[in-house]
Amino acid sequence: MSEAEDQIRALIDERIAAIRGKDAARAIATLADDVVAFELAPPLAIDAKKARDREAFEKWLTGFDTIDVEVRDLKIEADGDVGFAHALHHLTGTRPGDRKVSLWVRSTLGLKRVGGTWKIAHAHTSVPFHMDGSFRAAVGLRP
């Protein structure tokens, strides 16, 4: 693995550790100033201002009593100052009232090196949906 790929893996590990630690500021520090995100919740696209909104991210994190993210099948490519990563993420935890969360999602990241440091420039998280006309999210899938 190249040095750039190692650095990108460390950045992804840092973001996951920040989420596990419910540290919104630390998680947001992994994002580029001009990041664009396509996340599970609406709207279709989230601009940099909203994606980097620490208070909103803290609110989401505090909606969990416990939270964990398993990263599976991570693949990283990098050339020059541009990188790409994709993986499956298993989001687990508990929400208030001991409601269990267990959800596999697809994650794709576009990364760029800014001033010698890798940052997430584009984040896309998705869940497949049933094509049977119900359009229900396929949250029961397992790798």
N, C-alpha and C positions, 0 to 999 in steps of 0.2 A: 504494500500500500504506500502511496506517495505521501510526502510530508503534508501536502494540501489536504489529502483525504483524511489523514490523522487529525489535522486541525479541525476539519469539518465535523468529524466524529466527536471530538471533544466539545465542540459548540453544541451539537445535538444533545450530548450527555449533560451538559450544563443546563440546557433548557429543561430537560426532563427532571433533573435534580431540583431545579427551582420550582417546578410544578409540584413535585412530591413534597417539597418543603413549604408549599403554599406561599412562595415568595414572588409576588407579582413583579416587583421592580427588577429582580434578578432575571426573571423570564423575559421581560421586555428588553432588557439590555442585550439580548441575543438578536434583536431585530434591527434591520437597517432603518435609517431615518425615513426612507421613502418606501417602506414595505407595503405590499398589497397582499391581502389575505382573502381566501375563499374558504370560509369555515362552515361548520355544520348549521349553526343558527343563522337566520336571515340577518342582513340582506344578502344579495348574491355576491357582492364584493364589499370588502371592508378597506377603506382607505387608511393611510398611515396614521392619521390623527386618531382614528378609532381603534386601530390595531395596537397602538402604543398607549392606549388609555389605561394607566395604572389602576385607577379607582375602579373602572369597569372590570378589569381582570381580577382585582382583589375580590370584588363582589362575587364573581363566578367561583373563585377558589373557596370563598367562605361558605358557599352553598354545599360544600362537602365537609363531613366530619373527618373522613379519611379519603385520600386519593393516591392512586398509583398509576403509572403508565409503563407497560412493558413494550419494548421495541423489538420487533421480530423481522428478520429477513432484510436488514438495512443494507442498501446498496448505495455507494457513493462514487461519483465521477467528478473529476476536477481537471481543468486545464487553464493555466494562467490565473486570472482573477475571477473566474466563473466556475461555479460548482452546481451539482444537481444531486439530490438524494431522494430515495423513496423507501418506504417501509410500511409494515402493518403495525398499528399501535393497539394495545389492549388497555383500554381505560377501565379501571376498577376502583371501587371505593364504596363509601356509605354516605348517604345524605341524611339530613335530620329525620328522626323517627326510625332510624336504623334501616332505611330503604337502601337496598343493595343496587350497585351500578356495575354492569359488566357489558362492555361494548367494544367490538373490534371495528376499527376505522382504517381507512387508507390515508397515508400521509405522503405528500410530495412537497419538496422544498427546492426552491431556486436560491442559490447563495452567491454572494459577491464579496470579494476582498476589498475592504475599504481601509486605506491607510495601513495596510499590512495585517488587518484583522478581518476574519470571516464574519459575515452577518447574514441573517436570513432576509432576503429581498422579496421572496414570494413564498407564501405558505398556502397549501391546499389540503384540506381535510374533507373526506367524503365517506358516505355510507351508500352502498348500492341500494336500489329500490326494486321492488317486485314489479315485473313487467306484465302482470296478469290483469291490468286495468285498475287494481286497487291503489297503486302508487305508494304502498306502504314501505317504509324504510325496512331494509332487510337486516335488522339488528341482531338476529339470531345466528348469523353466519359465524363459522369458526374456521381458521386456517387448517 
